[in-house]
Amino acid sequence: MTHPLVLQLRFTRKEFMRGLEGLGEADAQKRILPMNCISWNVGHLAWQEQRYFLCYAQNQLPFPQINEAFAYGAPASTPTLGEVRAAWAEITEAAEPWLDSRTSSDLVAKVVRNGKPSRYIYGSLILRMIYHYWYHTGENMAIRQSLGHVELPEFVGDIDGEAPYLPE
């Protein structure tokens, strides 16, 4: 059975993508300073997913260009939404088998980096990922509102039906 925390991550990803519905390439690439553009935010979350669930967890780096272009502190850029969405989709799909196999005891295990245990545990990385998605979901909605977009998603989707609280 998939761990409840992983189910929450999946719901959060879905909500992040719901916030991109109807967004065109041109608007996805517009920067309202000092914020990054929406397409950069998508690439940035792809970077974090790859870092946590592929690099740290499985020693894989399928998209080195994502690692360079969208890391925390990387220079601003205006990639195409199609490019970063495709990378995001491949990265999250590649993470799924590993995430599906996590148990509660796996989630309290220390993350090992460069052969040494770090201060992080996998459960905390999943929480960081969830919170990071919500941060950028809000930022993306603010950008879209500033661009004059209307009829945007409000609040959170069907959390009661799709991602209710489940005990471990």
Rosetta constraint file for C-alpha pairs under 8 A:
AtomPair CA 1 CA 100 HARMONIC 7.70 0.50
AtomPair CA 2 CA 6 HARMONIC 6.72 0.50
AtomPair CA 2 CA 7 HARMONIC 6.97 0.50
AtomPair CA 2 CA 99 HARMONIC 7.89 0.50
AtomPair CA 2 CA 100 HARMONIC 5.26 0.50
AtomPair CA 2 CA 101 HARMONIC 6.99 0.50
AtomPair CA 2 CA 102 HARMONIC 7.27 0.50
AtomPair CA 2 CA 103 HARMONIC 7.96 0.50
AtomPair CA 3 CA 7 HARMONIC 6.59 0.50
AtomPair CA 3 CA 100 HARMONIC 7.27 0.50
AtomPair CA 3 CA 102 HARMONIC 6.56 0.50
AtomPair CA 3 CA 103 HARMONIC 6.29 0.50
AtomPair CA 3 CA 104 HARMONIC 7.23 0.50
AtomPair CA 3 CA 168 HARMONIC 6.91 0.50
AtomPair CA 4 CA 8 HARMONIC 6.38 0.50
AtomPair CA 4 CA 165 HARMONIC 7.81 0.50
AtomPair CA 4 CA 166 HARMONIC 5.96 0.50
AtomPair CA 4 CA 167 HARMONIC 7.07 0.50
AtomPair CA 4 CA 168 HARMONIC 6.36 0.50
AtomPair CA 5 CA 9 HARMONIC 6.38 0.50
AtomPair CA 5 CA 123 HARMONIC 7.83 0.50
AtomPair CA 5 CA 126 HARMONIC 7.42 0.50
AtomPair CA 5 CA 127 HARMONIC 7.88 0.50
AtomPair CA 6 CA 10 HARMONIC 6.31 0.50
AtomPair CA 6 CA 99 HARMONIC 6.55 0.50
AtomPair CA 6 CA 100 HARMONIC 7.42 0.50
AtomPair CA 6 CA 126 HARMONIC 7.45 0.50
AtomPair CA 7 CA 11 HARMONIC 6.31 0.50
AtomPair CA 7 CA 163 HARMONIC 6.72 0.50
AtomPair CA 8 CA 12 HARMONIC 6.13 0.50
AtomPair CA 8 CA 130 HARMONIC 7.66 0.50
AtomPair CA 8 CA 163 HARMONIC 6.12 0.50
AtomPair CA 9 CA 13 HARMONIC 6.18 0.50
AtomPair CA 9 CA 126 HARMONIC 7.08 0.50
AtomPair CA 9 CA 127 HARMONIC 7.97 0.50
AtomPair CA 9 CA 129 HARMONIC 7.53 0.50
AtomPair CA 9 CA 130 HARMONIC 5.60 0.50
AtomPair CA 10 CA 14 HARMONIC 6.24 0.50
AtomPair CA 11 CA 15 HARMONIC 6.25 0.50
AtomPair CA 11 CA 159 HARMONIC 7.73 0.50
AtomPair CA 11 CA 162 HARMONIC 7.11 0.50
AtomPair CA 11 CA 163 HARMONIC 6.27 0.50
AtomPair CA 12 CA 16 HARMONIC 6.17 0.50
AtomPair CA 12 CA 130 HARMONIC 6.27 0.50
AtomPair CA 12 CA 133 HARMONIC 6.74 0.50
AtomPair CA 12 CA 134 HARMONIC 7.23 0.50
AtomPair CA 13 CA 17 HARMONIC 6.30 0.50
AtomPair CA 13 CA 130 HARMONIC 7.94 0.50
AtomPair CA 13 CA 133 HARMONIC 7.02 0.50
AtomPair CA 14 CA 18 HARMONIC 6.08 0.50
AtomPair CA 15 CA 19 HARMONIC 6.37 0.50
AtomPair CA 15 CA 137 HARMONIC 7.87 0.50
AtomPair CA 15 CA 156 HARMONIC 7.22 0.50
AtomPair CA 15 CA 157 HARMONIC 6.80 0.50
AtomPair CA 16 CA 20 HARMONIC 7.05 0.50
AtomPair CA 16 CA 133 HARMONIC 6.51 0.50
AtomPair CA 16 CA 134 HARMONIC 7.29 0.50
AtomPair CA 16 CA 136 HARMONIC 7.95 0.50
AtomPair CA 16 CA 137 HARMONIC 5.46 0.50
AtomPair CA 17 CA 21 HARMONIC 6.87 0.50
AtomPair CA 18 CA 153 HARMONIC 7.37 0.50
AtomPair CA 19 CA 137 HARMONIC 6.68 0.50
AtomPair CA 19 CA 140 HARMONIC 7.42 0.50
AtomPair CA 19 CA 141 HARMONIC 6.91 0.50
AtomPair CA 19 CA 152 HARMONIC 7.19 0.50
AtomPair CA 19 CA 153 HARMONIC 6.29 0.50
AtomPair CA 23 CA 27 HARMONIC 6.74 0.50
AtomPair CA 23 CA 28 HARMONIC 6.51 0.50
AtomPair CA 24 CA 28 HARMONIC 6.13 0.50
AtomPair CA 25 CA 29 HARMONIC 6.40 0.50
AtomPair CA 25 CA 80 HARMONIC 6.33 0.50
AtomPair CA 25 CA 81 HARMONIC 5.78 0.50
AtomPair CA 25 CA 82 HARMONIC 7.57 0.50
AtomPair CA 26 CA 30 HARMONIC 6.62 0.50
AtomPair CA 27 CA 147 HARMONIC 7.61 0.50
AtomPair CA 28 CA 37 HARMONIC 6.24 0.50
AtomPair CA 28 CA 38 HARMONIC 4.99 0.50
AtomPair CA 28 CA 39 HARMONIC 5.19 0.50
AtomPair CA 28 CA 80 HARMONIC 7.49 0.50
AtomPair CA 28 CA 81 HARMONIC 6.22 0.50
AtomPair CA 29 CA 37 HARMONIC 5.36 0.50
AtomPair CA 29 CA 38 HARMONIC 6.43 0.50
AtomPair CA 29 CA 39 HARMONIC 5.85 0.50
AtomPair CA 29 CA 40 HARMONIC 7.72 0.50
AtomPair CA 29 CA 78 HARMONIC 5.02 0.50
AtomPair CA 29 CA 79 HARMONIC 6.59 0.50
AtomPair CA 29 CA 80 HARMONIC 6.66 0.50
AtomPair CA 29 CA 81 HARMONIC 7.37 0.50
AtomPair CA 30 CA 37 HARMONIC 5.44 0.50
AtomPair CA 30 CA 38 HARMONIC 7.55 0.50
AtomPair CA 30 CA 78 HARMONIC 7.35 0.50
AtomPair CA 31 CA 35 HARMONIC 6.45 0.50
AtomPair CA 31 CA 36 HARMONIC 5.64 0.50
AtomPair CA 31 CA 37 HARMONIC 4.56 0.50
AtomPair CA 31 CA 38 HARMONIC 7.90 0.50
AtomPair CA 31 CA 78 HARMONIC 7.89 0.50
AtomPair CA 32 CA 36 HARMONIC 7.10 0.50
AtomPair CA 32 CA 37 HARMONIC 7.10 0.50
AtomPair CA 32 CA 143 HARMONIC 7.13 0.50
AtomPair CA 36 CA 40 HARMONIC 6.20 0.50
AtomPair CA 36 CA 41 HARMONIC 6.82 0.50
AtomPair CA 36 CA 76 HARMONIC 6.32 0.50
AtomPair CA 36 CA 77 HARMONIC 7.67 0.50
AtomPair CA 37 CA 41 HARMONIC 6.53 0.50
AtomPair CA 37 CA 77 HARMONIC 7.84 0.50
AtomPair CA 37 CA 78 HARMONIC 6.49 0.50
AtomPair CA 37 CA 143 HARMONIC 7.97 0.50
AtomPair CA 38 CA 42 HARMONIC 6.47 0.50
AtomPair CA 38 CA 140 HARMONIC 5.85 0.50
AtomPair CA 38 CA 143 HARMONIC 7.58 0.50
AtomPair CA 39 CA 43 HARMONIC 6.43 0.50
AtomPair CA 39 CA 78 HARMONIC 6.71 0.50
AtomPair CA 39 CA 79 HARMONIC 6.06 0.50
AtomPair CA 39 CA 80 HARMONIC 6.38 0.50
AtomPair CA 39 CA 81 HARMONIC 4.91 0.50
AtomPair CA 39 CA 84 HARMONIC 6.70 0.50
AtomPair CA 40 CA 44 HARMONIC 6.04 0.50
AtomPair CA 40 CA 70 HARMONIC 7.01 0.50
AtomPair CA 40 CA 76 HARMONIC 7.51 0.50
AtomPair CA 40 CA 77 HARMONIC 6.61 0.50
AtomPair CA 40 CA 78 HARMONIC 6.20 0.50
AtomPair CA 40 CA 79 HARMONIC 6.34 0.50
AtomPair CA 40 CA 84 HARMONIC 7.76 0.50
AtomPair CA 41 CA 45 HARMONIC 6.29 0.50
AtomPair CA 41 CA 136 HARMONIC 6.75 0.50
AtomPair CA 41 CA 140 HARMONIC 7.99 0.50
AtomPair CA 42 CA 46 HARMONIC 6.26 0.50
AtomPair CA 42 CA 81 HARMONIC 7.77 0.50
AtomPair CA 42 CA 84 HARMONIC 6.20 0.50
AtomPair CA 42 CA 85 HARMONIC 6.69 0.50
AtomPair CA 42 CA 88 HARMONIC 7.17 0.50
AtomPair CA 43 CA 47 HARMONIC 6.14 0.50
AtomPair CA 43 CA 66 HARMONIC 6.75 0.50
AtomPair CA 43 CA 70 HARMONIC 5.74 0.50
AtomPair CA 43 CA 84 HARMONIC 5.13 0.50
AtomPair CA 43 CA 85 HARMONIC 7.42 0.50
AtomPair CA 43 CA 87 HARMONIC 7.69 0.50
AtomPair CA 43 CA 88 HARMONIC 6.82 0.50
AtomPair CA 44 CA 48 HARMONIC 6.45 0.50
AtomPair CA 44 CA 66 HARMONIC 7.85 0.50
AtomPair CA 44 CA 70 HARMONIC 4.63 0.50
AtomPair CA 44 CA 71 HARMONIC 6.24 0.50
AtomPair CA 44 CA 72 HARMONIC 7.52 0.50
AtomPair CA 45 CA 49 HARMONIC 6.16 0.50
AtomPair CA 45 CA 88 HARMONIC 7.61 0.50
AtomPair CA 45 CA 132 HARMONIC 7.74 0.50
AtomPair CA 45 CA 133 HARMONIC 7.12 0.50
AtomPair CA 46 CA 50 HARMONIC 6.08 0.50
AtomPair CA 46 CA 66 HARMONIC 7.29 0.50
AtomPair CA 46 CA 84 HARMONIC 7.70 0.50
AtomPair CA 46 CA 87 HARMONIC 6.95 0.50
AtomPair CA 46 CA 88 HARMONIC 4.69 0.50
AtomPair CA 46 CA 91 HARMONIC 6.66 0.50
AtomPair CA 46 CA 92 HARMONIC 7.59 0.50
AtomPair CA 47 CA 51 HARMONIC 6.02 0.50
AtomPair CA 47 CA 66 HARMONIC 5.66 0.50
AtomPair CA 47 CA 67 HARMONIC 5.61 0.50
AtomPair CA 47 CA 70 HARMONIC 5.98 0.50
AtomPair CA 47 CA 71 HARMONIC 6.16 0.50
AtomPair CA 48 CA 52 HARMONIC 6.06 0.50
AtomPair CA 48 CA 71 HARMONIC 7.59 0.50
AtomPair CA 48 CA 129 HARMONIC 7.29 0.50
AtomPair CA 49 CA 53 HARMONIC 5.75 0.50
AtomPair CA 49 CA 54 HARMONIC 7.30 0.50
AtomPair CA 49 CA 91 HARMONIC 6.93 0.50
AtomPair CA 49 CA 92 HARMONIC 6.75 0.50
AtomPair CA 49 CA 95 HARMONIC 7.82 0.50
AtomPair CA 49 CA 129 HARMONIC 7.33 0.50
AtomPair CA 50 CA 54 HARMONIC 4.94 0.50
AtomPair CA 50 CA 55 HARMONIC 6.11 0.50
AtomPair CA 50 CA 61 HARMONIC 7.05 0.50
AtomPair CA 50 CA 67 HARMONIC 7.95 0.50
AtomPair CA 50 CA 91 HARMONIC 5.99 0.50
AtomPair CA 50 CA 92 HARMONIC 7.70 0.50
AtomPair CA 50 CA 95 HARMONIC 7.81 0.50
AtomPair CA 51 CA 55 HARMONIC 4.83 0.50
AtomPair CA 51 CA 56 HARMONIC 6.08 0.50
AtomPair CA 51 CA 61 HARMONIC 7.88 0.50
AtomPair CA 51 CA 67 HARMONIC 7.73 0.50
AtomPair CA 52 CA 56 HARMONIC 5.14 0.50
AtomPair CA 52 CA 57 HARMONIC 6.39 0.50
AtomPair CA 52 CA 125 HARMONIC 6.85 0.50
AtomPair CA 53 CA 57 HARMONIC 5.08 0.50
AtomPair CA 53 CA 58 HARMONIC 6.86 0.50
AtomPair CA 53 CA 95 HARMONIC 5.68 0.50
AtomPair CA 53 CA 98 HARMONIC 7.47 0.50
AtomPair CA 53 CA 99 HARMONIC 7.70 0.50
AtomPair CA 54 CA 58 HARMONIC 4.95 0.50
AtomPair CA 54 CA 59 HARMONIC 6.10 0.50
AtomPair CA 54 CA 60 HARMONIC 5.09 0.50
AtomPair CA 54 CA 61 HARMONIC 6.60 0.50
AtomPair CA 54 CA 91 HARMONIC 7.91 0.50
AtomPair CA 54 CA 94 HARMONIC 7.60 0.50
AtomPair CA 54 CA 95 HARMONIC 6.26 0.50
AtomPair CA 55 CA 59 HARMONIC 4.37 0.50
AtomPair CA 55 CA 60 HARMONIC 4.71 0.50
AtomPair CA 55 CA 61 HARMONIC 5.73 0.50
AtomPair CA 56 CA 60 HARMONIC 7.90 0.50
AtomPair CA 56 CA 111 HARMONIC 6.89 0.50
AtomPair CA 56 CA 112 HARMONIC 7.03 0.50
AtomPair CA 56 CA 113 HARMONIC 6.54 0.50
AtomPair CA 57 CA 111 HARMONIC 7.45 0.50
AtomPair CA 62 CA 91 HARMONIC 7.89 0.50
AtomPair CA 63 CA 67 HARMONIC 6.66 0.50
AtomPair CA 63 CA 87 HARMONIC 7.61 0.50
AtomPair CA 64 CA 68 HARMONIC 6.39 0.50
AtomPair CA 65 CA 69 HARMONIC 5.96 0.50
AtomPair CA 66 CA 70 HARMONIC 5.64 0.50
AtomPair CA 66 CA 71 HARMONIC 7.54 0.50
AtomPair CA 66 CA 87 HARMONIC 7.96 0.50
AtomPair CA 67 CA 71 HARMONIC 5.78 0.50
AtomPair CA 68 CA 74 HARMONIC 7.22 0.50
AtomPair CA 69 CA 74 HARMONIC 6.00 0.50
AtomPair CA 69 CA 75 HARMONIC 7.30 0.50
AtomPair CA 70 CA 74 HARMONIC 5.70 0.50
AtomPair CA 70 CA 75 HARMONIC 7.88 0.50
AtomPair CA 79 CA 83 HARMONIC 7.07 0.50
AtomPair CA 79 CA 84 HARMONIC 7.09 0.50
AtomPair CA 80 CA 84 HARMONIC 6.61 0.50
AtomPair CA 81 CA 85 HARMONIC 5.86 0.50
AtomPair CA 82 CA 86 HARMONIC 6.06 0.50
AtomPair CA 83 CA 87 HARMONIC 6.44 0.50
AtomPair CA 84 CA 88 HARMONIC 5.94 0.50
AtomPair CA 85 CA 89 HARMONIC 6.03 0.50
AtomPair CA 86 CA 90 HARMONIC 6.30 0.50
AtomPair CA 87 CA 91 HARMONIC 6.07 0.50
AtomPair CA 88 CA 92 HARMONIC 6.04 0.50
AtomPair CA 89 CA 93 HARMONIC 5.99 0.50
AtomPair CA 90 CA 94 HARMONIC 6.07 0.50
AtomPair CA 91 CA 95 HARMONIC 6.29 0.50
AtomPair CA 92 CA 96 HARMONIC 6.40 0.50
AtomPair CA 95 CA 99 HARMONIC 6.16 0.50
AtomPair CA 96 CA 100 HARMONIC 5.90 0.50
AtomPair CA 97 CA 101 HARMONIC 6.31 0.50
AtomPair CA 98 CA 102 HARMONIC 6.74 0.50
AtomPair CA 102 CA 106 HARMONIC 5.70 0.50
AtomPair CA 102 CA 107 HARMONIC 6.79 0.50
AtomPair CA 103 CA 107 HARMONIC 6.40 0.50
AtomPair CA 104 CA 108 HARMONIC 6.76 0.50
AtomPair CA 104 CA 168 HARMONIC 7.50 0.50
AtomPair CA 105 CA 109 HARMONIC 6.65 0.50
AtomPair CA 106 CA 122 HARMONIC 7.20 0.50
AtomPair CA 107 CA 121 HARMONIC 6.41 0.50
AtomPair CA 107 CA 122 HARMONIC 4.72 0.50
AtomPair CA 107 CA 123 HARMONIC 4.32 0.50
AtomPair CA 107 CA 124 HARMONIC 7.78 0.50
AtomPair CA 108 CA 121 HARMONIC 5.40 0.50
AtomPair CA 108 CA 122 HARMONIC 6.22 0.50
AtomPair CA 108 CA 123 HARMONIC 6.02 0.50
AtomPair CA 109 CA 121 HARMONIC 5.35 0.50
AtomPair CA 109 CA 122 HARMONIC 6.31 0.50
AtomPair CA 110 CA 117 HARMONIC 5.84 0.50
AtomPair CA 110 CA 118 HARMONIC 6.30 0.50
AtomPair CA 110 CA 119 HARMONIC 6.87 0.50
AtomPair CA 110 CA 120 HARMONIC 5.72 0.50
AtomPair CA 110 CA 121 HARMONIC 4.35 0.50
AtomPair CA 110 CA 122 HARMONIC 6.66 0.50
AtomPair CA 111 CA 117 HARMONIC 5.75 0.50
AtomPair CA 111 CA 118 HARMONIC 5.55 0.50
AtomPair CA 111 CA 119 HARMONIC 7.41 0.50
AtomPair CA 111 CA 120 HARMONIC 5.62 0.50
AtomPair CA 111 CA 121 HARMONIC 5.34 0.50
AtomPair CA 111 CA 122 HARMONIC 6.20 0.50
AtomPair CA 112 CA 116 HARMONIC 5.21 0.50
AtomPair CA 112 CA 117 HARMONIC 4.21 0.50
AtomPair CA 112 CA 118 HARMONIC 5.68 0.50
AtomPair CA 113 CA 117 HARMONIC 6.24 0.50
AtomPair CA 113 CA 118 HARMONIC 6.37 0.50
AtomPair CA 120 CA 124 HARMONIC 6.72 0.50
AtomPair CA 120 CA 125 HARMONIC 7.14 0.50
AtomPair CA 121 CA 125 HARMONIC 6.54 0.50
AtomPair CA 122 CA 126 HARMONIC 6.38 0.50
AtomPair CA 123 CA 127 HARMONIC 6.37 0.50
AtomPair CA 124 CA 128 HARMONIC 6.07 0.50
AtomPair CA 125 CA 129 HARMONIC 6.12 0.50
AtomPair CA 126 CA 130 HARMONIC 6.24 0.50
AtomPair CA 127 CA 131 HARMONIC 6.19 0.50
AtomPair CA 128 CA 132 HARMONIC 5.96 0.50
AtomPair CA 129 CA 133 HARMONIC 6.22 0.50
AtomPair CA 130 CA 134 HARMONIC 6.49 0.50
AtomPair CA 131 CA 135 HARMONIC 6.21 0.50
AtomPair CA 132 CA 136 HARMONIC 6.37 0.50
AtomPair CA 133 CA 137 HARMONIC 5.95 0.50
AtomPair CA 134 CA 138 HARMONIC 6.25 0.50
AtomPair CA 135 CA 139 HARMONIC 6.35 0.50
AtomPair CA 136 CA 140 HARMONIC 5.83 0.50
AtomPair CA 137 CA 141 HARMONIC 6.23 0.50
AtomPair CA 138 CA 142 HARMONIC 6.25 0.50
AtomPair CA 139 CA 143 HARMONIC 6.25 0.50
AtomPair CA 140 CA 144 HARMONIC 6.12 0.50
AtomPair CA 141 CA 145 HARMONIC 6.06 0.50
AtomPair CA 141 CA 152 HARMONIC 7.57 0.50
AtomPair CA 142 CA 146 HARMONIC 6.14 0.50
AtomPair CA 143 CA 147 HARMONIC 6.25 0.50
AtomPair CA 144 CA 148 HARMONIC 6.45 0.50
AtomPair CA 144 CA 149 HARMONIC 5.39 0.50
AtomPair CA 145 CA 149 HARMONIC 5.24 0.50
AtomPair CA 145 CA 150 HARMONIC 6.96 0.50
AtomPair CA 153 CA 157 HARMONIC 7.99 0.50
AtomPair CA 158 CA 162 HARMONIC 5.78 0.50
AtomPair CA 158 CA 163 HARMONIC 7.53 0.50
AtomPair CA 159 CA 163 HARMONIC 4.72 0.50
AtomPair CA 159 CA 164 HARMONIC 5.74 0.50
AtomPair CA 160 CA 164 HARMONIC 4.65 0.50
AtomPair CA 160 CA 165 HARMONIC 7.99 0.50
